[in-house]
């Protein structure tokens, strides 16, 4: 019996391309939504395009809302995570604060009052070396409670240090853990919204094939609905250019999301950069790149309304003569 051959259209190419990248997924969604609107506006009497756009745009809005909320939270959490991790790291280890407190308390009570020392450090330093941030935070709280209202000046100083660490780390950790739950945006909710839009895009592909099946321009028309460069991962990431002043140049056409990362450097003069809706356009907030500075930023700095429409990366020189310009897209 012959083995079944894989049916090529049984796998959704849009989901496959976005399997490891929410950003890739949203770029596809933005592009497809803008393309549907463009066809709807161009052929206003054709009810197919209106129906396709209306149906998909609702899914696009839902996915964008959840993506922006989820990744805005993640960005905020990064700062909290660095702070919490750095402070916890400084507590652990042979030269950490927990060891310092242990040695200082031992110098006070280990000989003069060993029972008191044992009461403060009933498990020694073990709680500070357990895996897990929450275990160390709990150990800080326990140490403070065990020291209690000790009136020894040296002990008061140690307790103040322990409490200071706890009062910084605990709120940061609590915010870090609860932010997503508080907003109601979970990983699962984001996945569902993205998948719903990409599945609808797959369904739209079938409608496009059916609509244009006898059209001699069918390939070009069908492709125009989908961001093939994103799907096929064939986009150029680094651009090294020589600009002349004055000059306006359309560098590349790219679908972006608010947290798409860019790195730019101009040597020889200042440059303005736009994410425009037309080649060489300037209908976004300009990002200013000063001569000689390495400038890192995100697409949010362009303040565009629709990343599916504003896709043209444009640079305009503002000073200097010959300018060496480098753009890197992450």
TILO-436489 format. One record per residue (C-alpha): x, y, z. Coordinates in steps of 0.2 Angstrom, whole numbers, plus 2048, in hexadecimal, padded with zeros to 3 digits. Layout:
BEGIN
XYZ ...
//
This chain:
BEGIN
800800800 8078117FB 80B81D808 80082D809 80983C801 80884C80B 7FB858804 804868802 7F5873807 7F186A817 7FE875821 7FA887823 80989081C 8058A0826 805897837 81588D832 81E89D82E 8198A483F 81C89584A 82B89C853 8278AF852 8188B9857 8208C884F 8208BE83E 80E8BA841 8088CC844 8128D2835 8088C682A 7F88CB832 7FB8DE830 8008DB81E 7F18D0819 7E58DC822 7EC8EB818 7EC8E2808 7D98DD80A 7D58EF80E 7DE8F57FF 7D58E97F4 7C48EE7FC 7C79007F9 7CD8FD7E7 7BE8F27E3 7B08F97EE 7A28F17E3 7A98E07E6 7A18D97F6 7AE8CB7F8 7BC8D77FD 7B18E0809 7AC8D0811 7BD8C9812 7C48D981A 7B68DB827 7B88C982D 7CB8CA82D 7CD8DB835 7C48D6845 7D18C8847 7DF8D4843 7D98E0851 7D78D285E 7E98CB85A 7F18DD85A 7E98E186A 7EF8D2873 8008D286B 8038E5870 7FD8E2882 8078D2884 8178D987D 8158EA886 8148E0896 8238D5891 82D8E588E 8298EC89F 82D8DB8A7 83E8DB8A0 8438E98AB 83C8E18BA 8448D18B6 8558D88B4 8538E18C5 84C8D28CE 8598C68C7 8688D28CA 8638D58DC 85F8C28DF 8708BE8D8 8798CA8E4 8718C18F2 8768AF8EE 8888A88ED 8978A88F8 8998BA8F7 8878BE8F7 87D8C9903 8758B990B 8878B390F 88C8C4916 87D8C5921 8808B3927 8928B792C 88D8C7935 87F8BF93F 88B8B1943 8988BD94A 88A8C4955 8828B595B 88A8A4956 8958A4966 88C8AF972 87A8A996E 87A899963 868896966 8648A795F 86F8A5950 86689494D 85589C94E 85A8AA941 86289D935 85988D939 85D886927 86E88F925 870897914 86788990B 857893908 86189F8FE 8698928F3 8598898EE 85388B8DC 8468978D8 8448AA8DB 8358A88E6 83F89D8F2 84C8AA8F5 83F8B88F7 8378AD904 8478AA90D 84A8BD90E 8398BF916 83D8B1922 84E8B8927 8468C992B 8388C1936 8458B693F 8508C6943 8408CE949 8418DD955 8538D995A 85A8E9962 86C8E595F 8728F4954 87B8E8949 86C8DD947 8618EC943 86D8F1935 86C8E092E 85A8DF92F 8588EF926 8638E9917 8588D9916 8488E3916 84F8EF909 8528E08FD 8428D8900 8388E88FE 8408EB8ED 8408D98E6 82F8D38ED 8248E18E4 82F8DF8D4 82C8CC8D4 81A8CE8D8 8178DA8C9 8218CF8BE 8168C08C2 8058C88C2 8068D58B3 8008C98A6 7F28C28B1 7ED8D38B6 7EA8D98A4 7E28C889F 7EF8C6890 7F68B5892 8018AB886 7F38A0881 7E78AF87D 7F48B6872 7F78A6869 7E48A3866 7E28B585F 7F18B3853 7EC8A184E 7DA8A784A 7E18B583E 7ED8AA836 7E089C833 7D58A982B 7E38AE820 7E589C81A 7D289C817 7D48AC80D 7E18A4803 7D48987FD 7C88A57F9 7D58AF7EF 7DA89F7E5 7C889C7E1 7C48AE7DC 7D38B07D1 7D589E7CB 7D28A37B8 7DA8B37B9 7EA8B47AF 7F18C07BD 7EC8B47CB 7FE8B17D2 8028C37D3 7F18C77DB 7F18B97E7 8028BD7ED 7FE8CF7F0 7F38CA7FF 8018C2809 8128C880F 81D8BB806 82D8C280C 8288BF81E 8218AE81B 8308A8811 83C8B181D 8468B880E 8488CA814 8588D4814 85C8D9826 86C8E4824 86E8F3818 87E8FD815 87B90C80B 88491C806 87892B806 87B93C7FF 87494C806 867951801 85F9407FE 84F936802 8509247FF 844915801 84F908809 8438F980B 8318F480C 82D8EB81C 81E8E6827 8228EA839 81A8E984A 81C8F5859 82B8EC860 8348E8850 8468ED854 8528F8849 8648FD84B 86A90C841 87A91683F 87E925834 89092B832 89393C829 88294482D 871944835 86393A82E 850938831 84892882F 83592482B 82A91582A 81F91C81C 80F916813 81891A802 8299197FB 833928800 82592E80B 82593781C 814933824 81B92D834 824934843 83693683E 84492D847 853938848 864930846 87293B84B 88393B843 88F92D84A 882926856 87C914857 86A916859 85F90785E 84C90985F 83B90085B 82E90384E 82390A85B 82E91A85A 82691D848 81591F850 80C918841 7F9913842 7FA903837 80A8F9834 8028F0826 80190181C 81090A822 81E8FE81C 82B909813 83B90C81C 84091D816 85092881A 85293A817 863943819 863953823 876958825 88795381E 88C94D80D 89093B80A 888931818 88C91F81C 87C917822 87990682A 8688FF82E 8658EE837 8548E6839 8538D9847 
//
